[in-house]
Amino acid sequence: MSALMDAVLAGAGAEELARTPLPTHYTAAHTRVEDVDLFRGVKHKDVRKSLHVGEVPMPELAPDEVLVAVMASSINYNTVWSATFEPIPTFTFLQRLGRKGGYAARHDRPYHVLGSDGAGVVVRVGDGVRHWGAGDHVVLSGAYVDDQDPATHADGMLSTTQLAWGFETNFGGLAHYAVVRASQLLPKPPHLTWEEAASITLCAGTAYRMLVSDNGARIKQGDVVLIWGATGGLGVYAVQLVKNAGGIPIGVVGSEQKAEVLRRLGCDVVINRSEIGIDGGGDSPELAVEHGKRLGRVIRKEVGEDPHVAFDSIGRATFGISVFVVRRGGVVVTCGSSTGYQHTFDNRYLWMNLKRIIGSHVANLQEKSECNRLFRLGHLAPVLSSVHPLDDVAEAARVVQNNDHIGKVGVLCMAPTSGLGVTDRALRERIGEDRLNPLGAPSPAPVPPSVR
């Protein structure tokens, strides 16, 4: 354990953190360039074979960057894509970024430190950083944007240079330390533990942009919203946002176990897709229409009308159904496409019924800030189904790869055990443990001192 890690875990102040030397190497979850062809010709790609945990060199800090001691992180599906080298190896992104030269060249390494979420303590700031200092407790946004690009000042996600941190960049959050731009930082909600805070920024912010923001569906009171994968990392936040807006969430899941959990989370209408026979259909517009009719009948029976909005991060397997099932003038808002990017649908039901498709990607910093505020107010709550130590990150990613999780899967990085990081106990008590831990996520065994 390095002197800096000792200082962080002891709660050292800004001056002590600033004067404690940085380690030359740190522990990180990463992929390796020599493994790029590991799954060539393999149908079932197991991320446990390609995800490594070990020492990597500490990178230099750019003037607009911050070094964060990561207390906890979480698994997103982009970690699965990275570890299966699909649709292209992420080393392609790092090489492209590195060709820009200057500080960007640091990212082109023979290893890729993954992770697009995190919560931790600032330990260093670049000379150009104004609003953050050593000792600040922060959560990390996955949107890596250039504030000198004009488009960023309208909407950071419109910037042609916008990248997904820890996926299209190096030095991500599944590690003891992470390098981020200052524009990726937000204050950590003080009532949340490290692992809770590390599970909210990417998925909740993405769901906020998709549903609430002017850049998304702009849901309102009474809107009926169809949510595919409603117990997934995005879905559990979509359900909460629709409920908060006075809408009617209709959650679709694939098992009775997940359906029961979704009822406990307060979703108004819960549909088990396997019970009504709408598994698959992504390759056939005709089958998508048939499944859409079947789903539409169930929805109308439950709420008396068709959905205003379909929230679709699933992609190929569901997109044609989404286009069909939303009402005349309705909206399909899409991101991610975890089942495939090539979407097939019958366009007649789109153009003749005046429906719209909105593409959405992550969220800009203002949207993330508004979403973060909802957590601080207790209007949104994290949904963690499991927490793993960093050494077991491959197992954690495998859970997400197999869709065996509910909500988010957390990873302890520098934090020695779960339950740490709360600085406002009174607020936590007012919101209530049942609200903040609806699944009763199990605590992992404490991390052995030898690997802290």
Steps between C-alpha positions, in 0.01 A plus 500: 500500500649835394537802727238684296250217537569501875429873509178469298363217714591692817296800381801731465441868427582690182853603601607151601354345185671761282844443652486118511689359200313324223578132453678412176250219430147416607257206488247502217260278308615498140510321169820430307568560135650154456157350583315675217467177299418288805137447397544488124263229375365439852122516534476531879749761616574487873624836634673321788766390252586852381458720807817534706571669834855614558747785519517767229717817486365824646437742209596866490222750573394761241426860615122453478498160668449359847637185661240326713560224754212275398322357802243310294385451143237292320457283193340641186433308183781683324740305723355182350546639148858597586581157642355315199671738255166570332380654278863606457791478745510810718872525428385646168349791696817546704720501190273755331509724808875461534559625146381845609830537685577697814333364811267289284799282407500358858183304425658279234640227721520120461247478784160663546381593852122467484205645688259788433371556854664587827487676834801607698732765639690760298875466569651720225379777271661643188615861481192599300242356743305768687201352681643185661775423747666215686268335752175566310256209490378458145311281256631459148311555175573273206474786246849611395455828312718784375390837640684675215272342241221751416229230492576412862358834610162411349500135605812307593359186338488674161876554498676305229783442747275359775617159624381241750756509782638158590371358171633731229769639734749339734542534880139416591328444832547127570828572675656651810552828312330662204592793276205722404445846363374750756182527293420141596468569872190549712471512880431161655156483667608505866245247623610223261769241557789484255356204315152654483637827365714315246192331355296804405677739266513327164176304498281744692635794300439316174143417603445864604606628158291239320181568693502838675738733319408733213738281299288191564133402520404780745254280690217666691227411748286211384737376229499125450862387458603154383835404656687203356745331737337675792714331764827576320744780578311751287153360558492533880570873466254540214224355718580746780515799265164416342339459843650831619363677193147376570510254213406133475800267460443169324799277567590204282723226642595145406433297814255474786782567747573834334128572472461458876795732566351760265171490690694562822662801333153647442459461125132549411475228235737204476511275194697177479579479128555124513143451627348679201741353245687806379857373532709584193364625170773752426576358155143500370285814461195275461570321827566833673155622392341177623678533834410868513133418463527243778679745729262783410198295602655434842586868550152619400345244733709635789486877440239549228727663240821464300836630626607857437866399522709185453829501693721262302861421585466136388520567127472231236273264695242765596530805276247391237249430776564841654436679170175312453360516853529872584190703424445731205739791550693298758874491560759225503811617685798275450857445617742215547353206309633219720352231270638648179526824305332399173134584554227378263147637510196568282533869417131538408411503868749780557429743220125446455435534873730801545721329756851617587830331581741687727859384527653570840853454631615537863417854626659841510636641825193713572272199454727297725493780758119517497483122539758506779287758679204257496714247688605764753132585556413134547271494194718236335672208669778264392407141419790263567456125477858401586836646594835341411861578590722621217681166488168340398416754229498231230229308688304821544520572127397143423181550703413800281603317182254220585225745605487332840492830689234740618576870499871567536796281588745689722877459530705605801829651384695674777222470760586205728136402550151616411297745706766773519496857373182636661558854628137600565345235723202719586398528137544128452276431797234741369495327160510154659711189450213313334481768233876516450556125496181352352664171397700451816822461300739266681825640630818343365764362729747768610791540262818340646757758618756355258305626200370827642 
